[in-house]
Amino acid sequence: MIYLGSDHGGYELKEVIKKDLQDRGEAVEDLGASDDTPSDYPEYAYAVAEKVTDDNENRGILFCRSGQGMAIVANRIKGIRVALAWNKEVAVESRKDNDSNVLSLPADYVSEDEARAIVTAWLETPFSSEPRHQHRIDEIDE
């Protein structure tokens, strides 16, 4: 399952990516926001992070203006590794080396096409499982 969350600033991009994911046949659950009325990002970041921790196969994608607020909040939850990605190369590295399980997108700084490329790269890149990378992840979770 891919859980989505945005505040008002990321709402429009979330809707674009949600449709793309659904069109690809991905299982998606939208945890809000439900429109572009001003809202507080912590509510949605926490909701996505909690769902992702329920099952190691779950992933989350967060959207806000800079991507930073969402990442800061969700990274407070044990077991969550949020990657703020502004291009597909960063997204790939975050999966290969850091086994990120939540992606944060900066809606004000990426186009819809860039966001699509970032999400696709992130979803299609597996964790390398290299011992040095796994060791570092284990250190985070201690």
MIMITI-630983 format. One record per atom (N, C-alpha, C): residue in three letters; x, y, z. Coordinates in Angstrom, 3 decimals, always signed. Each point is the difference from the previous one (the first is absolute). Example, Ala and Ser with C-alpha at 12.3 -4.5 7.8 and 13.67 -1.06 7.14 Angstrom:
2
+---------+----------+----------+----------+
: residuo :        u :        v :        w :
+---------+----------+----------+----------+
:     ALA :  +13.190 :   -5.690 :   +7.800 :
:     ALA :   -0.890 :   +1.190 :   +0.000 :
:     ALA :   +0.900 :   +1.200 :   +0.000 :
:     SER :   -0.350 :   +1.050 :   -0.720 :
:     SER :   +0.820 :   +1.190 :   +0.060 :
:     SER :   -0.770 :   +1.090 :   +0.730 :
+---------+----------+----------+----------+
% end
This chain:
142
+---------+----------+----------+----------+
: residuo :        u :        v :        w :
+---------+----------+----------+----------+
:     MET :   +0.846 :   -1.180 :   +0.000 :
:     MET :   -0.846 :   +1.180 :   +0.000 :
:     MET :   +0.890 :   +1.241 :   +0.000 :
:     ILE :   -0.408 :   +0.978 :   -0.771 :
:     ILE :   +0.671 :   +1.295 :   -0.014 :
:     ILE :   -0.951 :   +1.008 :   +0.629 :
:     TYR :   +0.440 :   +0.596 :   +1.112 :
:     TYR :   -0.803 :   +0.990 :   +0.699 :
:     TYR :   +0.449 :   +1.388 :   -0.427 :
:     LEU :   -0.958 :   +0.865 :   -0.273 :
:     LEU :   +0.284 :   +1.359 :   -0.433 :
:     LEU :   -0.484 :   +0.993 :   +1.038 :
:     GLY :   +0.762 :   +1.072 :   +0.177 :
:     GLY :   -0.416 :   +1.065 :   +0.890 :
:     GLY :   +0.558 :   +1.324 :   -0.460 :
:     SER :   -0.808 :   +1.038 :   +0.135 :
:     SER :   +0.447 :   +1.341 :   -0.379 :
:     SER :   -0.693 :   +1.020 :   +0.890 :
:     ASP :   +0.604 :   +1.163 :   +0.064 :
:     ASP :   -0.717 :   +1.148 :   +0.533 :
:     ASP :   -0.584 :   +0.739 :   -1.197 :
:     HIS :   -0.526 :   +1.191 :   +0.236 :
:     HIS :   -0.597 :   +0.771 :   -1.088 :
:     HIS :   +1.005 :   +0.325 :   -1.098 :
:     GLY :   +1.265 :   +0.229 :   +0.365 :
:     GLY :   +1.021 :   +0.369 :   -0.978 :
:     GLY :   +0.387 :   -1.123 :   -0.937 :
:     GLY :   -0.188 :   -1.222 :   +0.426 :
:     GLY :   +0.338 :   -1.146 :   -0.835 :
:     GLY :   -1.196 :   -0.702 :   -0.598 :
:     TYR :   -1.188 :   +0.511 :   +0.303 :
:     TYR :   -1.246 :   -0.671 :   -0.404 :
:     TYR :   -0.078 :   -0.268 :   -1.511 :
:     GLU :   +0.230 :   +1.012 :   -0.806 :
:     GLU :   -0.154 :   -0.174 :   -1.455 :
:     GLU :   +0.964 :   -1.049 :   -0.551 :
:     LEU :   +1.253 :   +0.032 :   +0.426 :
:     LEU :   +0.965 :   -0.988 :   -0.476 :
:     LEU :   -0.364 :   -1.391 :   +0.497 :
:     LYS :   -0.477 :   -0.095 :   +1.224 :
:     LYS :   -0.443 :   -1.305 :   +0.535 :
:     LYS :   -1.090 :   -0.589 :   -0.883 :
:     GLU :   -0.941 :   +0.823 :   -0.399 :
:     GLU :   -1.104 :   -0.480 :   -0.841 :
:     GLU :   +0.507 :   -0.512 :   -1.347 :
:     VAL :   +0.980 :   +0.668 :   -0.578 :
:     VAL :   +0.585 :   -0.438 :   -1.272 :
:     VAL :   +0.680 :   -1.355 :   +0.177 :
:     ILE :   +0.830 :   -0.119 :   +1.025 :
:     ILE :   +0.738 :   -1.246 :   +0.237 :
:     ILE :   -0.956 :   -1.119 :   +0.395 :
:     LYS :   -1.022 :   +0.303 :   +0.783 :
:     LYS :   -0.983 :   -1.019 :   +0.379 :
:     LYS :   -0.650 :   -0.607 :   -1.233 :
:     LYS :   -0.424 :   +0.844 :   -0.921 :
:     LYS :   -0.623 :   -0.498 :   -1.229 :
:     LYS :   +0.982 :   -0.854 :   -0.798 :
:     ASP :   +1.231 :   +0.461 :   -0.121 :
:     ASP :   +1.013 :   -0.780 :   -0.727 :
:     ASP :   +0.206 :   -1.371 :   +0.633 :
:     LEU :   +0.107 :   -0.038 :   +1.315 :
:     LEU :   +0.200 :   -1.275 :   +0.697 :
:     LEU :   -1.197 :   -0.921 :   -0.186 :
:     GLN :   -1.193 :   +0.548 :   +0.125 :
:     GLN :   -1.204 :   -0.808 :   -0.201 :
:     GLN :   -0.074 :   -0.519 :   -1.436 :
:     ASP :   +0.355 :   +0.841 :   -0.966 :
:     ASP :   +0.006 :   -0.429 :   -1.402 :
:     ASP :   +0.997 :   -1.129 :   -0.245 :
:     ARG :   +1.068 :   -0.040 :   +0.799 :
:     ARG :   +1.004 :   -1.071 :   -0.106 :
:     ARG :   -0.422 :   -1.258 :   +0.750 :
:     GLY :   -1.123 :   +0.066 :   +0.696 :
:     GLY :   -0.482 :   -1.165 :   +0.731 :
:     GLY :   +0.558 :   -0.131 :   +1.397 :
:     GLU :   +0.629 :   +1.043 :   +0.515 :
:     GLU :   +0.548 :   -0.033 :   +1.355 :
:     GLU :   -1.131 :   +0.113 :   +1.023 :
:     ALA :   +0.161 :   -0.667 :   +1.123 :
:     ALA :   -0.934 :   +0.154 :   +1.113 :
:     ALA :   +0.368 :   +1.283 :   +0.730 :
:     VAL :   -0.932 :   +0.944 :   +0.043 :
:     VAL :   +0.252 :   +1.328 :   +0.550 :
:     VAL :   -1.076 :   +0.345 :   +1.011 :
:     GLU :   +0.417 :   +0.595 :   +1.123 :
:     GLU :   -0.953 :   +0.563 :   +0.945 :
:     GLU :   +0.398 :   +1.437 :   +0.282 :
:     ASP :   -0.918 :   +0.913 :   -0.236 :
:     ASP :   +0.220 :   +1.428 :   +0.203 :
:     ASP :   -0.452 :   +0.370 :   +1.412 :
:     LEU :   +0.935 :   +0.462 :   +0.821 :
:     LEU :   -0.297 :   +0.358 :   +1.385 :
:     LEU :   -0.217 :   +1.505 :   +0.182 :
:     GLY :   -0.128 :   +0.732 :   -1.102 :
:     GLY :   -0.271 :   +1.438 :   +0.061 :
:     GLY :   +1.228 :   +0.799 :   -0.380 :
:     ALA :   -0.201 :   +1.227 :   -0.141 :
:     ALA :   -1.172 :   +0.842 :   +0.124 :
:     ALA :   -0.973 :   -0.274 :   -1.158 :
:     SER :   -1.241 :   +0.351 :   +0.244 :
:     SER :   -1.021 :   -0.280 :   -1.004 :
:     SER :   -0.279 :   +1.184 :   -0.919 :
:     ASP :   +0.669 :   +1.127 :   +0.249 :
:     ASP :   -0.115 :   +1.153 :   -0.888 :
:     ASP :   +1.136 :   +0.967 :   +0.333 :
:     ASP :   -0.018 :   +1.165 :   -0.631 :
:     ASP :   +1.099 :   +0.944 :   +0.208 :
:     ASP :   -0.298 :   +1.074 :   +1.052 :
:     THR :   -0.963 :   -0.287 :   +0.863 :
:     THR :   -0.268 :   +0.885 :   +1.138 :
:     THR :   +1.211 :   -0.050 :   +0.937 :
:     PRO :   +0.470 :   +1.144 :   +0.495 :
:     PRO :   +1.173 :   -0.020 :   +0.890 :
:     PRO :   -0.120 :   -1.056 :   +1.111 :
:     SER :   +1.072 :   -0.763 :   +0.140 :
:     SER :   +0.029 :   -1.092 :   +0.974 :
:     SER :   +1.409 :   -0.123 :   +0.569 :
:     ASP :   +0.124 :   -0.777 :   +1.058 :
:     ASP :   +1.283 :   -0.197 :   +0.667 :
:     ASP :   +0.609 :   -1.335 :   -0.404 :
:     TYR :   +1.216 :   +0.048 :   -0.531 :
:     TYR :   +0.653 :   -1.201 :   -0.513 :
:     TYR :   +0.267 :   -1.096 :   +1.035 :
:     PRO :   +0.256 :   +0.301 :   +1.284 :
:     PRO :   +0.306 :   -1.100 :   +0.927 :
:     PRO :   -1.080 :   -1.080 :   +0.051 :
:     GLU :   -1.247 :   +0.385 :   -0.061 :
:     GLU :   -1.094 :   -0.977 :   +0.049 :
:     GLU :   +0.156 :   -1.056 :   -1.089 :
:     TYR :   +0.299 :   +0.430 :   -1.196 :
:     TYR :   +0.080 :   -0.919 :   -1.137 :
:     TYR :   +1.318 :   -0.772 :   -0.021 :
:     ALA :   +1.071 :   +0.640 :   +0.405 :
:     ALA :   +1.293 :   -0.696 :   +0.065 :
:     ALA :   -0.040 :   -1.121 :   +1.029 :
:     TYR :   -0.560 :   +0.281 :   +1.175 :
:     TYR :   -0.125 :   -1.034 :   +1.025 :
:     TYR :   -0.905 :   -1.137 :   -0.477 :
:     ALA :   -1.101 :   +0.329 :   -0.648 :
:     ALA :   -0.940 :   -1.035 :   -0.462 :
:     ALA :   +0.679 :   -0.953 :   -0.980 :
:     VAL :   +0.742 :   +0.542 :   -0.951 :
:     VAL :   +0.696 :   -0.848 :   -0.980 :
:     VAL :   +1.081 :   -0.821 :   +0.692 :
:     ALA :   +0.796 :   +0.629 :   +0.836 :
:     ALA :   +1.086 :   -0.714 :   +0.682 :
:     ALA :   -0.531 :   -1.163 :   +0.830 :
:     GLU :   -1.084 :   +0.213 :   +0.704 :
:     GLU :   -0.585 :   -1.069 :   +0.818 :
:     GLU :   -0.458 :   -1.170 :   -0.865 :
:     LYS :   -0.597 :   +0.283 :   -1.120 :
:     LYS :   -0.455 :   -1.073 :   -0.904 :
:     LYS :   +1.187 :   -0.766 :   -0.575 :
:     VAL :   +1.059 :   +0.699 :   -0.352 :
:     VAL :   +1.171 :   -0.666 :   -0.583 :
:     VAL :   +0.648 :   -0.927 :   +1.018 :
:     THR :   -0.006 :   +0.374 :   +1.267 :
:     THR :   +0.628 :   -0.856 :   +1.011 :
:     THR :   -0.815 :   -1.259 :   +0.300 :
:     ASP :   -1.247 :   -0.037 :   -0.442 :
:     ASP :   -0.848 :   -1.174 :   +0.237 :
:     ASP :   +0.474 :   -1.241 :   -0.748 :
:     ASP :   +0.707 :   +0.184 :   -1.113 :
:     ASP :   +0.408 :   -1.124 :   -0.847 :
:     ASP :   +1.224 :   +0.436 :   -0.796 :
:     ASN :   +1.044 :   -0.818 :   -0.004 :
:     ASN :   +1.237 :   +0.347 :   -0.706 :
:     ASN :   -0.177 :   +0.157 :   -1.504 :
:     GLU :   -1.088 :   -0.505 :   -0.534 :
:     GLU :   -0.246 :   +0.124 :   -1.439 :
:     GLU :   -0.676 :   +1.318 :   -0.350 :
:     ASN :   -0.575 :   +0.677 :   +0.978 :
:     ASN :   -0.662 :   +1.274 :   -0.250 :
:     ASN :   +1.025 :   +1.074 :   -0.319 :
:     ARG :   -0.424 :   +0.957 :   -0.815 :
:     ARG :   +0.817 :   +1.176 :   -0.277 :
:     ARG :   -0.891 :   +1.229 :   +0.101 :
:     GLY :   +0.628 :   +1.147 :   +0.122 :
:     GLY :   -0.751 :   +1.241 :   +0.080 :
:     GLY :   +0.611 :   +1.075 :   -0.874 :
:     ILE :   -0.843 :   +0.893 :   -0.469 :
:     ILE :   +0.462 :   +1.165 :   -0.753 :
:     ILE :   -0.684 :   +1.224 :   +0.596 :
:     LEU :   +0.820 :   +0.980 :   +0.353 :
:     LEU :   -0.472 :   +1.224 :   +0.613 :
:     LEU :   +0.236 :   +1.186 :   -0.926 :
:     PHE :   -0.867 :   +0.991 :   +0.092 :
:     PHE :   +0.077 :   +1.172 :   -0.869 :
:     PHE :   -0.247 :   +1.258 :   +0.824 :
:     CYS :   +0.902 :   +0.949 :   -0.074 :
:     CYS :   -0.236 :   +1.340 :   +0.530 :
:     CYS :   +0.826 :   +0.960 :   -0.847 :
:     ARG :   -0.051 :   +1.255 :   +0.310 :
:     ARG :   +0.668 :   +0.980 :   -0.868 :
:     ARG :   +1.499 :   -0.275 :   -0.140 :
:     SER :   +0.713 :   -0.161 :   +1.106 :
:     SER :   +1.444 :   -0.235 :   -0.061 :
:     SER :   +0.365 :   -1.467 :   +0.163 :
:     GLY :   -0.917 :   -0.802 :   +0.511 :
:     GLY :   +0.289 :   -1.388 :   +0.334 :
:     GLY :   +0.662 :   -0.154 :   +1.346 :
:     GLN :   +0.541 :   +1.082 :   +0.533 :
:     GLN :   +0.767 :   -0.062 :   +1.242 :
:     GLN :   -0.869 :   -0.275 :   +1.224 :
:     GLY :   -1.089 :   +0.725 :   +0.139 :
:     GLY :   -0.842 :   -0.170 :   +1.183 :
:     GLY :   -0.501 :   -1.422 :   +0.136 :
:     MET :   -0.493 :   -0.546 :   -1.098 :
:     MET :   -0.490 :   -1.380 :   +0.013 :
:     MET :   +1.113 :   -0.961 :   +0.408 :
:     ALA :   +1.182 :   +0.183 :   -0.579 :
:     ALA :   +1.126 :   -0.894 :   +0.300 :
:     ALA :   +0.401 :   +0.091 :   +1.467 :
:     ILE :   +0.046 :   +1.196 :   +0.526 :
:     ILE :   +0.390 :   +0.184 :   +1.403 :
:     ILE :   -0.967 :   -0.733 :   +0.926 :
:     VAL :   -1.281 :   +0.164 :   -0.247 :
:     VAL :   -1.001 :   -0.632 :   +0.860 :
:     VAL :   +0.055 :   -1.519 :   -0.110 :
:     ALA :   -0.078 :   -0.520 :   -1.208 :
:     ALA :   -0.074 :   -1.453 :   -0.182 :
:     ALA :   +1.262 :   -0.697 :   +0.500 :
:     ASN :   +1.150 :   +0.635 :   -0.135 :
:     ASN :   +1.245 :   -0.612 :   +0.465 :
:     ASN :   +0.066 :   -0.132 :   +1.518 :
:     ARG :   -0.921 :   +0.572 :   +0.712 :
:     ARG :   -0.051 :   -0.142 :   +1.464 :
:     ARG :   -0.536 :   -1.377 :   +0.412 :
:     ILE :   -0.622 :   -0.709 :   -0.919 :
:     ILE :   -0.603 :   -1.299 :   +0.302 :
:     ILE :   +1.035 :   -1.098 :   -0.200 :
:     LYS :   +0.192 :   -0.819 :   +1.023 :
:     LYS :   +0.973 :   -1.099 :   -0.075 :
:     LYS :   -0.316 :   -0.907 :   -1.187 :
:     GLY :   +1.018 :   -0.312 :   -0.758 :
:     GLY :   -0.150 :   -0.881 :   -1.153 :
:     GLY :   -0.282 :   +0.719 :   -1.299 :
:     ILE :   -0.219 :   +1.303 :   +0.076 :
:     ILE :   -0.267 :   +0.777 :   -1.207 :
:     ILE :   +1.296 :   +0.627 :   -0.484 :
:     ARG :   +0.219 :   -0.104 :   -1.306 :
:     ARG :   +1.164 :   +0.607 :   -0.639 :
:     ARG :   -0.515 :   +0.799 :   -1.198 :
:     VAL :   -0.222 :   +1.289 :   +0.238 :
:     VAL :   -0.529 :   +0.874 :   -1.044 :
:     VAL :   +1.151 :   +0.552 :   -0.831 :
:     ALA :   -0.182 :   -0.014 :   -1.295 :
:     ALA :   +0.942 :   +0.625 :   -0.921 :
:     ALA :   -0.690 :   +1.169 :   -0.674 :
:     LEU :   +0.582 :   +1.169 :   +0.124 :
:     LEU :   -0.453 :   +1.168 :   -0.741 :
:     LEU :   +0.721 :   -0.038 :   -1.335 :
:     ALA :   -0.752 :   -0.154 :   -1.073 :
:     ALA :   +0.621 :   -0.141 :   -1.323 :
:     ALA :   -0.510 :   +1.069 :   -0.951 :
:     TRP :   +0.911 :   +0.623 :   -0.689 :
:     TRP :   -0.326 :   +1.039 :   -0.973 :
:     TRP :   +0.402 :   -0.409 :   -1.405 :
:     ASN :   +0.598 :   -1.188 :   -0.139 :
:     ASN :   +0.264 :   -0.579 :   -1.314 :
:     ASN :   +0.055 :   -1.515 :   +0.148 :
:     LYS :   -0.038 :   -0.698 :   -1.133 :
:     LYS :   -0.086 :   -1.463 :   +0.074 :
:     LYS :   +1.295 :   -0.627 :   +0.507 :
:     GLU :   +1.137 :   +0.651 :   -0.215 :
:     GLU :   +1.261 :   -0.549 :   +0.487 :
:     GLU :   +0.020 :   -0.069 :   +1.523 :
:     VAL :   -0.481 :   +1.043 :   +0.645 :
:     VAL :   -0.068 :   +0.003 :   +1.464 :
:     VAL :   -0.966 :   -1.084 :   +0.471 :
:     ALA :   -1.120 :   -0.146 :   -0.695 :
:     ALA :   -0.980 :   -1.025 :   +0.367 :
:     ALA :   +0.608 :   -1.395 :   -0.092 :
:     VAL :   +0.736 :   -0.271 :   -1.068 :
:     VAL :   +0.632 :   -1.312 :   -0.183 :
:     VAL :   +0.999 :   -0.268 :   +1.124 :
:     GLU :   +0.863 :   +0.965 :   +0.294 :
:     GLU :   +0.994 :   -0.192 :   +1.058 :
:     GLU :   -0.659 :   -0.214 :   +1.357 :
:     SER :   -1.108 :   +0.691 :   +0.237 :
:     SER :   -0.678 :   -0.154 :   +1.289 :
:     SER :   -0.555 :   -1.405 :   +0.186 :
:     ARG :   -0.344 :   -0.650 :   -1.075 :
:     ARG :   -0.486 :   -1.384 :   +0.074 :
:     ARG :   +1.178 :   -0.975 :   +0.062 :
:     LYS :   +0.955 :   +0.142 :   -0.900 :
:     LYS :   +1.122 :   -0.936 :   -0.068 :
:     LYS :   +0.808 :   -0.035 :   +1.289 :
:     ASP :   +0.354 :   +1.164 :   +0.499 :
:     ASP :   +0.918 :   +0.076 :   +1.130 :
:     ASP :   -0.694 :   +0.117 :   +1.353 :
:     ASN :   -1.156 :   +0.663 :   +0.042 :
:     ASN :   -0.633 :   +0.320 :   +1.281 :
:     ASN :   -1.311 :   -0.726 :   +0.236 :
:     ASP :   -0.451 :   -0.773 :   -0.974 :
:     ASP :   -1.264 :   -0.739 :   +0.104 :
:     ASP :   -1.129 :   +0.917 :   +0.480 :
:     SER :   -0.087 :   +1.200 :   -0.606 :
:     SER :   -1.059 :   +0.930 :   +0.403 :
:     SER :   -1.354 :   -0.649 :   -0.227 :
:     ASN :   -0.900 :   +0.221 :   +0.937 :
:     ASN :   -1.340 :   -0.571 :   -0.119 :
:     ASN :   -1.077 :   +1.069 :   -0.144 :
:     VAL :   +0.417 :   +1.257 :   +0.082 :
:     VAL :   -0.896 :   +1.123 :   -0.258 :
:     VAL :   +0.761 :   +1.007 :   -0.858 :
:     LEU :   -0.691 :   +0.509 :   -0.993 :
:     LEU :   +0.538 :   +1.006 :   -0.905 :
:     LEU :   -0.702 :   +1.320 :   +0.290 :
:     SER :   +0.757 :   +1.075 :   +0.073 :
:     SER :   -0.581 :   +1.330 :   +0.173 :
:     SER :   +0.329 :   +0.829 :   -1.239 :
:     LEU :   -1.036 :   +0.578 :   -0.586 :
:     LEU :   +0.170 :   +0.796 :   -1.215 :
:     LEU :   -0.265 :   +1.472 :   +0.260 :
:     PRO :   +0.890 :   +0.862 :   -0.490 :
:     PRO :   -0.165 :   +1.447 :   +0.151 :
:     PRO :   -0.850 :   +0.561 :   -1.141 :
:     ALA :   -1.287 :   +0.143 :   +0.234 :
:     ALA :   -0.935 :   +0.369 :   -1.064 :
:     ALA :   +0.326 :   +1.330 :   -0.666 :
:     ASP :   +0.615 :   +0.921 :   +0.722 :
:     ASP :   +0.334 :   +1.297 :   -0.594 :
:     ASP :   +1.258 :   -0.041 :   -0.859 :
:     TYR :   +0.727 :   -1.111 :   +0.036 :
:     TYR :   +1.310 :   -0.040 :   -0.655 :
:     TYR :   +0.153 :   -1.096 :   -1.038 :
:     VAL :   -1.035 :   -0.796 :   -0.226 :
:     VAL :   +0.047 :   -1.012 :   -1.060 :
:     VAL :   -1.264 :   +0.130 :   -0.849 :
:     SER :   +0.176 :   -0.234 :   -1.283 :
:     SER :   -1.150 :   +0.000 :   -0.904 :
:     SER :   -0.743 :   -1.329 :   +0.134 :
:     GLU :   -1.174 :   -0.070 :   -0.585 :
:     GLU :   -0.740 :   -1.268 :   +0.016 :
:     GLU :   +0.807 :   -1.104 :   -0.669 :
:     ASP :   +0.640 :   +0.301 :   -1.123 :
:     ASP :   +0.803 :   -1.018 :   -0.692 :
:     ASP :   +1.203 :   -0.433 :   +0.833 :
:     GLU :   +0.654 :   +0.955 :   +0.660 :
:     GLU :   +1.123 :   -0.358 :   +0.877 :
:     GLU :   -0.489 :   -0.866 :   +1.151 :
:     ALA :   -1.137 :   +0.359 :   +0.579 :
:     ALA :   -0.550 :   -0.790 :   +1.106 :
:     ALA :   -0.320 :   -1.417 :   -0.459 :
:     ARG :   -0.568 :   -0.127 :   -1.165 :
:     ARG :   -0.292 :   -1.341 :   -0.536 :
:     ARG :   +1.282 :   -0.819 :   -0.130 :
:     ALA :   +1.042 :   +0.599 :   -0.539 :
:     ALA :   +1.278 :   -0.706 :   -0.169 :
:     ALA :   +0.602 :   -0.381 :   +1.343 :
:     ILE :   -0.092 :   +0.892 :   +0.968 :
:     ILE :   +0.529 :   -0.267 :   +1.335 :
:     ILE :   -0.745 :   -1.173 :   +0.631 :
:     VAL :   -1.320 :   +0.040 :   -0.039 :
:     VAL :   -0.816 :   -1.063 :   +0.611 :
:     VAL :   +0.270 :   -1.333 :   -0.676 :
:     THR :   +0.045 :   -0.019 :   -1.317 :
:     THR :   +0.260 :   -1.249 :   -0.722 :
:     THR :   +1.360 :   -0.570 :   +0.374 :
:     ALA :   +1.023 :   +0.840 :   -0.004 :
:     ALA :   +1.346 :   -0.466 :   +0.347 :
:     ALA :   +0.039 :   -0.529 :   +1.426 :
:     TRP :   -0.645 :   +0.704 :   +0.901 :
:     TRP :   -0.004 :   -0.401 :   +1.412 :
:     TRP :   -0.716 :   -1.330 :   +0.194 :
:     LEU :   -1.143 :   -0.164 :   -0.630 :
:     LEU :   -0.763 :   -1.241 :   +0.155 :
:     LEU :   +0.684 :   -1.194 :   -0.660 :
:     GLU :   +0.726 :   +0.238 :   -1.067 :
:     GLU :   +0.603 :   -1.106 :   -0.755 :
:     GLU :   +1.401 :   -0.370 :   +0.471 :
:     THR :   +0.572 :   +0.763 :   +0.902 :
:     THR :   +1.364 :   -0.275 :   +0.461 :
:     THR :   -0.036 :   -0.810 :   +1.287 :
:     PRO :   +0.622 :   -1.171 :   -0.009 :
:     PRO :   +0.055 :   -0.806 :   +1.231 :
:     PRO :   +1.160 :   +0.441 :   +0.901 :
:     PHE :   -0.095 :   -0.353 :   +1.260 :
:     PHE :   +1.103 :   +0.184 :   +0.936 :
:     PHE :   +1.118 :   -0.953 :   -0.409 :
:     SER :   +1.228 :   +0.476 :   +0.037 :
:     SER :   +1.132 :   -0.822 :   -0.436 :
:     SER :   +0.273 :   -1.170 :   +0.929 :
:     SER :   -0.384 :   +0.119 :   +1.254 :
:     SER :   +0.272 :   -1.011 :   +1.029 :
:     SER :   +1.480 :   -0.216 :   +0.255 :
:     GLU :   +0.842 :   +0.918 :   -0.464 :
:     GLU :   +1.429 :   -0.118 :   +0.288 :
:     GLU :   +0.203 :   +0.097 :   +1.510 :
:     PRO :   +0.861 :   -0.847 :   +0.543 :
:     PRO :   +0.191 :   -0.012 :   +1.455 :
:     PRO :   +0.332 :   +1.367 :   +0.595 :
:     ARG :   +0.818 :   +0.801 :   -0.691 :
:     ARG :   +0.357 :   +1.312 :   +0.562 :
:     ARG :   -1.216 :   +0.905 :   +0.110 :
:     HIS :   -0.909 :   -0.104 :   -0.967 :
:     HIS :   -1.214 :   +0.822 :   +0.057 :
:     HIS :   -0.966 :   -0.538 :   +1.049 :
:     GLN :   -0.143 :   -1.302 :   +0.071 :
:     GLN :   -0.880 :   -0.587 :   +1.006 :
:     GLN :   +0.494 :   +0.318 :   +1.406 :
:     HIS :   +1.316 :   -0.050 :   +0.186 :
:     HIS :   +0.590 :   +0.326 :   +1.306 :
:     HIS :   -0.377 :   +1.424 :   +0.418 :
:     ARG :   +0.055 :   +0.931 :   -0.929 :
:     ARG :   -0.326 :   +1.401 :   +0.316 :
:     ARG :   -1.480 :   +0.160 :   +0.338 :
:     ILE :   -0.856 :   -0.707 :   -0.706 :
:     ILE :   -1.432 :   +0.040 :   +0.303 :
:     ILE :   -0.253 :   -0.579 :   +1.382 :
:     ASP :   +0.685 :   -1.096 :   +0.312 :
:     ASP :   -0.151 :   -0.606 :   +1.322 :
:     ASP :   +0.441 :   +0.980 :   +1.092 :
:     GLU :   +1.024 :   +0.779 :   -0.253 :
:     GLU :   +0.459 :   +0.992 :   +0.975 :
:     GLU :   -1.072 :   +1.065 :   +0.253 :
:     ILE :   -0.723 :   +0.369 :   -1.045 :
:     ILE :   -1.065 :   +1.003 :   +0.140 :
:     ILE :   -1.096 :   -0.539 :   +0.909 :
:     ASP :   -0.339 :   -1.266 :   -0.177 :
:     ASP :   -1.126 :   -0.590 :   +0.708 :
:     ASP :   +0.337 :   -0.497 :   +1.405 :
:     GLU :   +1.240 :   +0.154 :   +0.446 :
:     GLU :   +0.383 :   -0.453 :   +1.354 :
:     GLU :   -0.709 :   +0.801 :   +1.066 :
+---------+----------+----------+----------+
% end
